[in-house]
Amino acid sequence: MTEEAVTAGPEGFAAAREQFATILGWLDGASSSGLDHGELENQLDLAGRELLRLLMQDHVDLRAVRESRVAVVGADGGCRTRVETGHTRVLGTVFGEITVTRIAYREPGRPNLHPADAALNLPVEKHSHGLRQLAAIESSRGSFDGAVEAIERGTANTWVSARSKTSPAGRPGTSTPSTASAHRRAATQTTSWRCRATARAS
């Protein structure tokens, strides 16, 4: 991490800050003082993963706010002259689901292009490279059902259904990818289109 990244003041991250404050308040409060180390470890694992999910969500939200308009020519040779903001897609990560918001470049009769997807190297499908890599590793070790269970144990894709009185975990998370093809795909799949983009004032 660069010095600039450490010292630069974030313009957002309200949800992550709130979650971090919730964790600190829980650790300093009475509800956590009677827990043994195993339960404390478990609750911190849940809360910490939710914090990481919120940090990633807040970061992509900030990138959406800062995204500049560009001139886009697709691999099909067609210019995308119509611009629409606010297009979203869901990304399943090792921390849980997040929503990526970005600009769509459109032209009648041609598919929309999203340069921000390329900048983030987003997969065509829903599940992140990290999540699919984990699935591929776990699948190679045994059965598919065993891989699903291992992913549920090791990631935030399974969450408690509601916040308990002794837990700082916060929001419920998301479900594990349900299809075999999603679990078994390699983690190196990239977006299926390329475009030439030149910066232009938004």
MARMI-10770 format. One record per residue (C-alpha): residue in one letter; x, y negated, z. Coordinates in steps of 0.5 Angstrom, whole numbers, always signed. Each point is the difference from the previous one (the first is absolute). Example, Ala and Ser with C-alpha at 12.3 -4.5 7.8 and 13.67 -1.06 7.14 Angstrom:
MARMI-10770
(A, (+25, +9, +16)) (S, (+2, -7, -2)) 
END
This chain:
MARMI-10770
(M, (+0, +0, +0)) (T, (+3, -7, -2)) (E, (+1, -6, +5)) (E, (-5, -3, -5)) (A, (-5, +5, +2)) (V, (+1, +0, +7)) (T, (+0, -8, +1)) (A, (-6, -2, -5)) (G, (-6, -1, +3)) (P, (-6, +4, -2)) (E, (-6, -3, -3)) (G, (-5, +5, +2)) (F, (+0, +7, +4)) (A, (-5, -2, +5)) (A, (-3, +7, +0)) (A, (+7, +3, +2)) (R, (+1, -6, +5)) (E, (-6, +2, +3)) (Q, (+1, +7, +0)) (F, (+7, -1, +3)) (A, (-3, -4, +6)) (T, (-5, +5, +1)) (I, (+5, +6, +1)) (L, (+4, -5, +5)) (G, (-6, -1, +4)) (W, (-2, +7, +0)) (L, (+7, +2, +2)) (D, (+0, -6, +6)) (G, (-7, +2, +2)) (A, (-3, +5, +5)) (S, (-3, +5, -5)) (S, (+7, +2, -2)) (S, (+4, +0, +6)) (G, (-3, +7, +2)) (L, (+2, +4, -6)) (D, (+5, +5, +0)) (H, (+6, -1, -5)) (G, (-4, +5, -5)) (E, (-6, -4, -1)) (L, (+4, -7, +0)) (E, (+4, +3, -5)) (N, (-6, +2, -4)) (Q, (-4, -6, +1)) (L, (+6, -4, -2)) (D, (+1, +4, -7)) (L, (-7, -2, -2)) (A, (+0, -7, +2)) (G, (+7, -1, -3)) (R, (-3, +3, -7)) (E, (-6, -4, +0)) (L, (+5, -6, +1)) (L, (+4, +2, -6)) (R, (-6, +1, -4)) (L, (-2, -7, +2)) (L, (+7, -3, -2)) (M, (+0, +3, -7)) (Q, (-7, -2, -1)) (D, (+2, -7, +2)) (H, (+6, +0, -4)) (V, (-4, +2, -6)) (D, (-5, -5, +1)) (L, (+5, -6, +1)) (R, (+3, +3, -7)) (A, (-7, -1, -3)) (V, (+0, -7, +3)) (R, (+6, -2, -3)) (E, (-1, +4, -7)) (S, (+2, -5, -6)) (R, (-4, +0, -7)) (V, (+5, +3, -5)) (A, (-1, +1, -8)) (V, (-1, +7, -1)) (V, (+1, +4, -6)) (G, (-2, +8, +0)) (A, (+3, +6, -2)) (D, (-5, +0, -6)) (G, (+2, -7, -2)) (G, (-6, -3, +2)) (C, (+0, -7, +4)) (R, (-4, +0, +6)) (T, (-3, -7, +0)) (R, (-5, +0, +5)) (V, (+2, +0, +8)) (E, (-4, +2, +6)) (T, (+2, +0, +7)) (G, (-3, +4, +6)) (H, (+1, +7, -4)) (T, (+1, +6, +5)) (R, (+2, +7, +1)) (V, (+1, +5, +6)) (L, (+7, +3, +1)) (G, (+1, +5, +5)) (T, (+6, +0, +4)) (V, (+4, +4, +5)) (F, (-3, -5, +5)) (G, (-7, +0, -2)) (E, (-4, -3, -6)) (I, (+1, -8, -2)) (T, (-3, -4, -5)) (V, (+4, -3, -6)) (T, (-3, -7, -3)) (R, (+3, -2, -6)) (I, (-1, -4, -6)) (A, (-3, +3, -6)) (Y, (+2, -2, -7)) (R, (-6, +2, -5)) (E, (-1, +0, -8)) (P, (-7, +3, -3)) (G, (+1, +7, -2)) (R, (+7, +1, +3)) (P, (+1, +3, +7)) (N, (+2, -5, +6)) (L, (+7, -1, +2)) (H, (+2, -2, +7)) (P, (+8, -2, +0)) (A, (-1, +0, +8)) (D, (-1, +8, -1)) (A, (+7, +0, -3)) (A, (+3, -4, +5)) (L, (-2, +4, +5)) (N, (+1, +7, -4)) (L, (-7, +2, +2)) (P, (-1, +7, -3)) (V, (-6, +1, -4)) (E, (-4, +4, +5)) (K, (-2, -2, +7)) (H, (+5, +3, +4)) (S, (+7, -3, +1)) (H, (+7, +3, -2)) (G, (+2, +1, +7)) (L, (-7, +4, +2)) (R, (+1, +4, -6)) (Q, (+7, +2, +1)) (L, (-2, +2, +7)) (A, (-5, +4, -3)) (A, (+4, +3, -5)) (I, (+5, +2, +6)) (E, (-5, +3, +4)) (S, (-3, +4, -5)) (S, (+7, +3, -2)) (R, (+0, +3, +7)) (G, (-6, +4, +0)) (S, (-8, +0, -1)) (F, (-4, -6, -3)) (D, (-4, +0, +6)) (G, (+6, +0, +5)) (A, (+3, -6, -4)) (V, (-6, -4, +1)) (E, (+0, +1, +7)) (A, (+7, -2, +0)) (I, (-1, -6, -3)) (E, (-6, -2, +5)) (R, (+5, +1, +6)) (G, (+5, -4, -3)) (T, (-3, -6, -3)) (A, (-6, -5, +1)) (N, (-5, +4, -4)) (T, (-3, +3, +5)) (W, (-3, -5, +6)) (V, (-4, +0, +6)) (S, (-7, -2, -2)) (A, (+0, -5, +5)) (R, (+4, -4, +5)) (S, (+0, +3, +7)) (K, (+1, -4, +6)) (T, (+7, +3, +1)) (S, (+2, -1, -7)) (P, (+3, -6, -4)) (A, (+0, +3, -6)) (G, (-6, -5, -3)) (R, (-3, +2, -7)) (P, (-2, +7, -2)) (G, (+4, +2, -6)) (T, (-1, +3, -6)) (S, (-1, +8, -3)) (T, (+6, +4, -3)) (P, (+0, +1, -7)) (S, (-5, +5, -2)) (T, (+2, +3, -7)) (A, (+5, +5, -1)) (S, (+3, -4, -6)) (A, (+1, -6, +4)) (H, (+4, +4, +6)) (R, (+5, +4, -5)) (R, (+2, -6, -5)) (A, (+7, -3, +0)) (A, (+1, -6, +3)) (T, (+3, -3, -6)) (Q, (-6, -2, -4)) (T, (+0, -7, -2)) (T, (-5, -4, -4)) (S, (-2, +1, -7)) (W, (+1, -6, -3)) (R, (+6, -6, -1)) (C, (-1, -7, -2)) (R, (+4, -6, -1)) (A, (-1, -5, +5)) (T, (+3, -7, +0)) (A, (-2, -5, +6)) (R, (-5, -6, -1)) (A, (-2, -5, +5)) (S, (-7, +3, +3)) 
END
